[in-house]
Amino acid sequence: MEPSVFMAVIAAAAMHAGWNAILKIRLDPFIAVTLVTGACSVIALPAAIWYGLPPPHIWAWIGGSISVHLVYYLTLTGAYRRADMGFVYPVARGSSPLITTLFSLLLLGEPIDAQGVLGVMVLAAGVLAIAWRPRGNGFDGRALALALGCAASIAVYSVIDGLGARSAGSPHLYSAWLFLLEGPVVFAVALLRFGARGLRPMLGFLGPGAAGGAMSLSAYWITIWAMTKAPIGLVAAVRESSVLFATIIAVVVLREPLRPQRLFAAVLIVAGLALIKLH
């Protein structure tokens, strides 16, 4: 992975942690997602007009991606209703690199050597170490199942979007139309679930929604571009360093305690990133 691609994905990871934190505003998590994806669509519109319509064969990739993204949003927000971000986010993001790398190796035949695989595994171990804690009788098995389902959807849409962007010949054209069309689909689902009256509280959070949309669009646009420049499995793994940024946000901004376990997990994450970058 070239240094410029690596640093771009690290920046995308930081922005991803930032927009996910916005899901904790005083709205139902899926309504917050609706607000963020709607902002993404508005921001993507000028780029979609500029790049023009995608080739006909790209619509299937975009349609498949939007369908899997919808599963991602439903499982993510479902997990957030049952558990806190400190548990859901690391499990969802930490499990996906292993699944994505497996797809990349077995289905796509992409060249990832032993050190790259080791880096992915160490990174995932660090991410999951952040999430692990004794939960006793309060452990919510359904939240774990939803988070793991979310991880699987992340792996699937990562492969779809990596291949779709490569097939389109332009990650920017592909990303513009993906973001443009995803917002209305999510809005339609939210309208069916909550009704027009249930969505009205969004109007009080347009500022945070716009900020979240800008970060979400930038983060994943960079990721799609990176997947045309480096193996999809490695890009997916580096992207999940967002958990480290989420931990920093939790400690510095939300004033959550920094436990020794989280320091150990941070060391594993940095070690995993070094193995990926330096091999």
N, C-alpha and C positions, 0 to 999 in steps of 0.2 A: 504494500500500500504506500503510495507516494506521500511525502510529508504534507503537501498541501491538502490532499484528500483526507488524510488522518486528522489534521487540525480542523478541517471543515466539519467532519463528523463529530468531533468533540464539541464544537460550538453548537451543532444541532442538538446534541445530547443535553447541553445546558438549557437550551430554549425549550426542549421537550419537557424537562422537569418544571420549568416555569409555567407552561400552559396547563400542565396537569394540576398544579397547585390552585389554579383558578377554578377547577372543578369543585373546590371546597368552599366556594362562596355560598351565600345563603339561598341556594336554589336546589331543587332536586337535581342530582348529578346528570341525568339524561337531558333535562332542560338546559343545564349549563353547557353540555356537549352541543346541543342544538344551537345555542347562541354562538359558540366558538366556531362550529362548522359553517354557520351562516356568514360569519365575518370572513372566513376563508374564501367563500364563494364570491363575496363582493370584492375582495382584494384580488382574486384571480381573474376576474372578468376582463380587465384591460389586457392582460397577458394572453388570454384565450383569443380575444379579438385580434391581437397583434400576430399571433402564430397561425391563426386560421384553423380550419377543421382538420382533425387527425385523419390519416388514411383509414379506409373502411375496416381493415383487419384489426385496427387498434381498439375499436369500440368494444369488442369482446373482452379484451384485457381490462379496460376501464370498468365495464359492467361487472366483471368478476371481482375486481378489487373493491368496488363500492359495496357489493354484497358481503364480502368478508369483513370490510371495515364496519359494516352495520353490526355484525356479530361481535366484533371487537368492542364497539361502544356499548352494546347491550350487556355483555359480560363484565366489562370494566365498571360501568355504573352500577350494575347489580351487586358487584363485590363491594363497591364503596358504600352502598347502603347498609351492608352488614359488618364491615370492618373498617379500621382506619387506614389512612394512606400509607403509614409506616409499615403495614403488613401487606396490603394489596399490591402496591406499586413494585416493591422489590420482587415479589413472587412472580407477578405477571411479566415484568421486564427481564428478570433473571433466568427464567426458564426458557424464554424464547430463543436465545442464541444457540442453545444446544439443539433445539428442534430445527432451526433454520440451517445450521451447519450440517445437520444430518441430511436435510433436503438437498443442500448444495452439493454434498459429496455423493450421495446415492442417486439422486435424480438428474442432476445437472452435470455431474462429473467435473466440477470446478477444482482446480489445483490448490488444495490447502495442505501444507506439509504438517509433519508431526508437531513442530513447535507452534504452528498456528492453531492446531487443534488443542494443544496443551494450554495455550493462551486463552482460548475460548472457555475451556473447562475451569481454569483458575478464576477468570472473570466472573463466570456464572456462580462459582462457589462463593466468591466475595459478595455478590449481589444477594444470594440466598442467605448468607450469614447475617446480613443486615435485617432480614425479615424474621429470622428464627428467634424465638423466645418462648419460654414455658408459658402456656396459656391455660393449663389446668382444665377445669370443667367449662371454662368460658370459651374454649376454642370452637370456632364456627366452621364446621366441615364444609358447609355449602359455600361460604366465602372462599375457602381454599379451592374448591372445585371450579367456582366461577373465575378465580384468578388464573388457574391453570388453563381453563378454556380460553381465557383472554390471551394467554401466552401462545397457545396453539394458533389462534387467529392472527396474531402478530407474525408468526413464522410464515403462515400461508400468504398473507398479503404482502410480506416482504419479498417473497419469491415471485409472486404475480407482478408486482410493480417493478422489480428489477428486470424481469424478462420483458414486460410490456414496454418499459422505457427503452430498452435495447432494440426491441422490434420497431418502435416508432422512429428510431434514428435520432430523436431529440428528447432528452429528459425534460426539457422545459415545456415543450408542447404537450407532452404526456401529463406532466404535473399540473399545468394550467387547467386542462380539461377535467382531470380527476377532481381537483378541488372545486372547480366551478359546478360540477354536477352532483358532488357528494352532499353539499349543503341542503339543496332542495329535497333530496331523498330522506335525509335525517329529519328535516322539518316535517315532512309528510308523516313519518312514523310518529313523531312527537305529537302532531296534531291528532292522530288517531288515538293515541294513548291518553292524552291529557285534555284535548279539546281546546278551542280558542281561548276560553277563559283561563284554563290552567296554564297557558303559555304567557299570559299577560304579565306576570312578574318579571319576565325577561327585560321588559322595558326599563326597569330600574337598574339594570346592570350592563347597559350598552358599552360603557367605557371599559370595564374589565373584559367583556366579551370581545371587543375589538382588539385589545392587547393580547388576549389569548389566541385569537384568530391569527394575528400577525406572527406570533411565536410558533404556533402549530404549523402554519403554512411554510414558514422559513425553515423550520426544523426538518419537516419531511421532504420538502423540495430539495434541500441539500442532500438528504439521505438517498433519494431516488437518483439524483445526479451521481452521487458517489458509487451507487451500485452499477453504473455503467462504466466506472473507472477501476473498480477493484472487485474481488470475489464477494458475492452477496453475503455469504456466511460471515466473513470478516467484518464487513460494514455493519451487519446486524449486531455483531458482538461489541464493536466499539461504541455503537449507538447506545447500548445498554449501560454505558458508564453514566447515563443520566441518573441512575440510582444514587451515585455518589453526589451529584449536584443536588438531588432531592434531599439527601441527608444533610448537606450543608445548609440548605434553605430551612429545613426543619429546626436545626440547632440555632442558626444565626437569626433568622426572621421570626420563627414560631417559638423560640426559646425552649425547645424540647431538650431534655438532658442528653449529653453525649456519653453513652455507655462504652466501657472498654471493648465490648463485643463489636461495636460499630467502628472503632478505630482499627481493630484487627481486620474487619471486613474491608475497610478502605485500603489497607495495605494489599490485600488480595486483589482488589480491583485494579490498583495501580500496577501490580506485578503482571496481571493478565494483559493489561494494555501494553506494557513494555514487551512482553513476549510476542504479541501480535505485531507491534510496530517494528521491532528490531530483528525479526527473523528474515 
